[in-house]
Amino acid sequence: MQNKIEWEEGAVVTAEDIIASLKPLVDEYFVGSCQEAGEKLIYKLPDGRTFSLTAKQES
């Protein structure tokens, strides 16, 4: 089992940090290709369908 990602108190966590943390999980659990694109994670299935996950800070 993997350890949870922890950020130190007061750390500035960006949307890009969240996407970078999610990419290895998508790579491990899903067949297809996955790319980071700033605040988005672009996932492409072998059949050509494409999905994007977006991280953005809510106010």
VMD Tcl script that draws the C-alpha trace (Angstrom):
set ca {
  {0.00 0.00 0.00}
  {1.34 3.43 -0.91}
  {1.81 6.13 1.66}
  {-0.41 9.18 1.49}
  {1.09 12.35 0.11}
  {1.45 14.96 2.82}
  {2.36 18.61 2.49}
  {3.87 20.50 5.37}
  {1.71 23.02 7.15}
  {1.85 26.34 5.34}
  {3.01 24.78 2.06}
  {1.65 26.34 -1.11}
  {-0.05 23.50 -2.99}
  {-0.97 24.28 -6.59}
  {-3.37 22.69 -9.05}
  {-0.29 21.42 -10.88}
  {0.86 19.67 -7.68}
  {-2.48 17.87 -7.44}
  {-2.34 16.81 -11.11}
  {1.27 15.60 -10.74}
  {0.20 13.54 -7.72}
  {-2.73 11.94 -9.57}
  {-0.83 11.02 -12.75}
  {0.97 7.95 -11.30}
  {-2.38 6.56 -10.11}
  {-3.97 6.90 -13.54}
  {-0.86 5.35 -15.13}
  {-1.03 2.41 -12.72}
  {-4.76 1.67 -12.79}
  {-5.89 2.47 -16.33}
  {-4.86 1.19 -19.75}
  {-4.08 4.08 -22.10}
  {-1.84 7.11 -22.07}
  {-1.83 9.99 -19.63}
  {-0.21 13.42 -19.90}
  {0.04 16.38 -17.57}
  {-1.00 19.67 -19.14}
  {-0.79 22.35 -16.47}
  {-3.97 22.14 -14.41}
  {-5.27 19.21 -16.50}
  {-4.57 15.53 -16.75}
  {-5.31 14.27 -20.26}
  {-6.15 10.56 -20.44}
  {-6.48 8.81 -23.80}
  {-8.01 5.34 -24.12}
  {-6.61 2.84 -26.63}
  {-9.81 3.27 -28.70}
  {-9.06 6.98 -29.14}
  {-11.51 8.47 -26.66}
  {-9.99 11.25 -24.57}
  {-10.89 12.53 -21.11}
  {-9.50 15.37 -19.04}
  {-9.40 15.86 -15.30}
  {-9.02 19.45 -14.16}
  {-7.77 20.67 -10.80}
  {-8.66 24.18 -9.76}
  {-8.81 25.89 -6.43}
  {-12.30 26.67 -5.20}
  {-12.78 29.93 -3.38}
}
mol new
graphics top color blue
foreach p $ca { graphics top sphere $p radius 0.5 }
foreach p [lrange $ca 0 end-1] q [lrange $ca 1 end] { graphics top cylinder $p $q radius 0.2 }
display resetview
